[in-house]
């Protein structure tokens, strides 16, 4: 036969995906029944539907049964239904799925005691399916959706799965604007189902671990998802637990954060309500996503207070665990102009460690030049907190992580140094670039091109230059567009002096960039992306 058939017993054989045209040969080979175990549309446009197959099967005198089984753990009732079909349908029977392994696992369930007793065995078989997915993407954020869409633009036939537990997808770069009264929170969120590429399989579950030696991603619900190539981009986690007392007071007592969708509107409420007192803004140790966001919150708040005529009554302080205001020195003079305009007091090497919201008190660990530390207690009327951030636990505790807990990569190719079929990008990637959506936008192209080249054993063509961008909203109506790469090298997109605050960049930040995100990056359209090819 043209298709590869494996005989399991005197009644049942299994095969991988069949086409409508294959049914003529299946009939000629003497099969009386066909069981379809592959869900419709799992493989994209190239997969015939069960209705199309059933019509052709009936025209050739073949009994057709549709018993779809999704990838992963096989439910007990599916095993029992398969046993019933195998017993009752006219033999010989051909069962098929994407690779034949789910059909084989169902047969194993039907042969060993009860389906319930053999469920664990079937799970192992079904997940050892010979690279059922070409590519598995862990994470449905900016990086995950962007790279999946980019790959499918290049090769629409790829079988891609995206593992993502959330029902919602957020445009996080705009949360600063929500906290500044420029955007409504609802403008920054869409249903995950509406941004997942149509050709991709959404595995609506939480990843819990990696088994890279067997090409398996483990899910929290017990399923095991197989891959030929893996892309790791689950993002970064907010570690509120590292600040004593903060979780009990967030969203009340004047304590807020633009790093949380539900809290950014509260930031704006506090800014509007405050007409006097002390406002404190914090920044924790690196790494954090969008390292400029903590001070952007301060600038927008101060601009509002300045225009309202009450800034003189408000003492503004910025506490950062870092030793400098911004990591790329070229932009510091422009930012310092605004620090002075708003009369904000800067505290370096100062890390927030505890908050008592009811008492409106915060405690900071201050480190001096000799490395000695002391704890300083501060009262506040408004406290904007940027939380410490860490790699997801399932990544930190995996063979893929480096000492920091993030996914190891070659920073130029974004390929894992120990597992050639694994790539990483976005905030969970250990590359020493700024963790911003703009960085992910450039990384998408590098990973897509290099992964596809690696897939065909060709040299990887793309080099990542460390590009990241931070549109620093220094006032309502002006932005300093900081674009830079590895080592702080300036990488401006436009032929304008990058350190100058501009109205044009405010237009980009508030209008152009969000539109490009939803309609470009998440759709696989790579506008304003100029990645570097190896020479």
Steps between C-alpha positions, in 0.01 A plus 500: 500500500599863449437573869698321769275256688593315820301185587430479874284187507275295273225763507684833528774691317610860545641775279587867496286767330315375192364704209170468315688344209656235729157347565493333158817309585376431854186342356702296248716370786190347658432733792131504594510782758697816574526675839613863493671594829632837385286807585390708203721801418783385728742505207380812321370535147682194364301262721173366353200521733332194642189582291703500178662169590169346609330585171778342297520197732126432469519526122753216510304283742713580803343564841640824644517596871618833640651474849724810542773493766706810576875479552607414852330292765219282360175517701373169633169534316683532167685175568174324580331642190790377285477151651128492411566609141782248458268223619193598297619645168547269201859376482768555388508850648745786429533764775695817428610830655782746426778244543318180599618517861171611656324214322771264628457633854123452481555139391737449797230631734247257355733203548605544865228444760286810515558828327541667839781261599692571181451877479850579626653264244293657223614846604863401459436341161290786372767749595780308340343555165804560283507880518130554445549876516767649282537791742372548854497858631485538879332833569227700329631849572655745255794271420298179474219628280744705294739215424219252427340743256838570340576130452157435349547790258818333382377139502118475531511118515694492828317325784540749785361478853492796741484410870334788685270486808360854486171590329620857441787663312631838613687782329706577808701795362182710524445442872725800571255704292206359698674609820553843343136550402566470125358152432210302642599157630254334263702625202792281606331158513348254253377143519782250456285306254495806273879541481614135477579434130220300342733231368656440843368260764431678829573271794309685769706380795794588719846362431662339804835369377730400216649163403731612219671161470167351389363813326212535746329795670318398816167665585360571846197280423721196439514507122830476314537687172759387245693715253763493229605855587420706807475876553516615862334836569276481809588853611613620841318474833425782745648393835282704736581251776851649523357820653362437848142620545449623144243245386263590782491867406523514120214699351423683824663730756665694218708199385491427127695369200478546124644150466157351566201538268254540788713758682598743222159678519553537876830677426313760299240542775773563756673752273176692455417495871842599636549875545759493776721262696765244402502285185757220479587299187714186517714284273632157612822324397530382140378316307159658452286549194521851356765648727378851417141441616559579872619852421245546221230465766671776697538736203134473392377550857725802550395653169138472607573658839704777335214588265250480787710749697561274799846352431654750742295342780615145418835353597598252227765235563634224274665199664693269268703192589733593215799732506386719208177657380506319164731228371594676174700810589408696184144548625578599860551878438156532335338308783680704765353815346156364586607379845605859569187648339284289731734554800511123560749362752700197380619219727737241349586152629172507694268198487143484637474206744183561706175697492235569765211647303287580802781704653602646161858388568764344275841355589801509269831317520769758413848390393794741531816519289679249723218247465362554852121499532254678722120509510322833454135558591293743289146631527295543181164618374541324165731206430552371146675163523687315229520141627809278488480262204617143445485228238200263528562222753456218247776657290728583796494136613557351155806384303446797267580771758825679574610601849257796495204273422443633149525289185857464380567618145775598267432875513567542127290209362255455795555123476547299819869401536422151633193404293521593133125465439411758767486878460389773740395864479315766693522570871583139599809498280841539670639721224635822662265735317231732633182304567254695285233423239721673245780254576261209450389651169858479368566162663198350325669533161830360627334194656267436206779510242754309710255233613391425144861488383590268786203282409659437160856466637599825333721773653295744710482827303399757763692682773328681787671829586335539840249757377259631759296817515352701781272794410556713810186708560661798667184713483152471355568577135874424476710185492871424496527197270791301644609230254817307572670162473762295679745711697273805484574557131249748356280345230259777395237412242457861389767756393433731795705564813364223726537675835270792411139481633262523203127536436544267202607218730199564726283445192690178433463384863128573528380424146747334263661242728174354638359473146819333376486258792145374445504514120865432424702309757219266609407433136848407381549830314854617565479873441782720632709189564849493356676197642863432413605213279835332547760590242 
